[in-house]
Amino acid sequence: YITQFPAVHIRGQRRLGNLVRARQILFWLAKNNTEASFVQIGRLVGGRDHTTVMHGVRRVQAVIDRLNIEVSDCPVTMAERLWRAEWSRGK
């Protein structure tokens, strides 16, 4: 899942679907498991703007809410649940 992407790709500029998903999950995990700000998270993940981080966090939270994913205190468990979830915006 997420660990299939080297850190250089996570920090890079490519916007392939699964890479974007991995970044957004990382944003959500960082925001919910650290006291880092959106700005700090963005800097650590390739110098991204805080609004990019905010969008990613909101996107992941929307998936959690829509699919009623049980939130775990364990970041690894949460990353696995999020990676396996169906992210399509189907109706």
NUSE-98342 format. One record per residue (C-alpha): residue number from 0; residue in one letter; chain; x, y, z. Coordinates in steps of 0.25 Angstrom, whole numbers, plus 5000, padded with zeros to 4 digits. Example, Ala and Ser with C-alpha at 12.3 -4.5 7.8 and 13.67 -1.06 7.14 Angstrom:
<rs>
R  pos  code  unit     x     y     z
R    0     A     A  5049  4982  5031
R    1     S     A  5055  4996  5029
</rs>
This chain:
<rs>
R  pos  code  unit     x     y     z
R    0     Y     A  5000  5000  5000
R    1     I     A  5006  5014  5004
R    2     T     A  5020  5008  5007
R    3     Q     A  5021  5004  4992
R    4     F     A  5024  5019  4989
R    5     P     A  5038  5024  4992
R    6     A     A  5039  5036  5000
R    7     V     A  5045  5044  4988
R    8     H     A  5032  5041  4980
R    9     I     A  5023  5045  4992
R   10     R     A  5031  5058  4993
R   11     G     A  5031  5060  4978
R   12     Q     A  5022  5067  4968
R   13     R     A  5016  5055  4961
R   14     R     A  5001  5054  4962
R   15     L     A  4998  5040  4958
R   16     G     A  4985  5035  4965
R   17     N     A  4991  5025  4975
R   18     L     A  5002  5034  4978
R   19     V     A  4992  5046  4981
R   20     R     A  4984  5036  4990
R   21     A     A  4996  5032  4998
R   22     R     A  5000  5047  5000
R   23     Q     A  4986  5050  5004
R   24     I     A  4986  5039  5014
R   25     L     A  4999  5044  5019
R   26     F     A  4994  5058  5021
R   27     W     A  4982  5052  5029
R   28     L     A  4991  5043  5038
R   29     A     A  5000  5055  5040
R   30     K     A  4989  5064  5044
R   31     N     A  4982  5054  5053
R   32     N     A  4994  5048  5060
R   33     T     A  5003  5060  5062
R   34     E     A  5002  5075  5066
R   35     A     A  5008  5079  5052
R   36     S     A  5001  5091  5045
R   37     F     A  4996  5090  5031
R   38     V     A  5008  5099  5027
R   39     Q     A  5018  5090  5034
R   40     I     A  5012  5077  5028
R   41     G     A  5013  5084  5014
R   42     R     A  5027  5087  5016
R   43     L     A  5031  5073  5020
R   44     V     A  5023  5067  5008
R   45     G     A  5031  5074  4997
R   46     G     A  5028  5088  5000
R   47     R     A  5013  5088  4997
R   48     D     A  5004  5099  5000
R   49     H     A  4996  5098  5013
R   50     T     A  4983  5098  5004
R   51     T     A  4987  5086  4997
R   52     V     A  4989  5079  5011
R   53     M     A  4975  5084  5016
R   54     H     A  4969  5079  5003
R   55     G     A  4976  5065  5005
R   56     V     A  4971  5064  5020
R   57     R     A  4957  5068  5016
R   58     R     A  4957  5058  5005
R   59     V     A  4961  5047  5014
R   60     Q     A  4951  5051  5024
R   61     A     A  4940  5051  5014
R   62     V     A  4944  5036  5010
R   63     I     A  4944  5032  5025
R   64     D     A  4930  5039  5027
R   65     R     A  4924  5033  5015
R   66     L     A  4929  5019  5017
R   67     N     A  4927  5019  5032
R   68     I     A  4942  5015  5034
R   69     E     A  4945  5012  5048
R   70     V     A  4956  5022  5052
R   71     S     A  4968  5015  5059
R   72     D     A  4978  5021  5069
R   73     C     A  4989  5013  5061
R   74     P     A  4994  5020  5049
R   75     V     A  4998  5008  5042
R   76     T     A  4984  5001  5044
R   77     M     A  4977  5014  5039
R   78     A     A  4986  5015  5027
R   79     E     A  4983  5001  5023
R   80     R     A  4968  5004  5025
R   81     L     A  4969  5016  5016
R   82     W     A  4977  5010  5005
R   83     R     A  4967  4998  5004
R   84     A     A  4955  5007  5004
R   85     E     A  4947  5010  4991
R   86     W     A  4950  5025  4988
R   87     S     A  4941  5027  4976
R   88     R     A  4930  5038  4978
R   89     G     A  4920  5028  4973
R   90     K     A  4905  5032  4977
</rs>
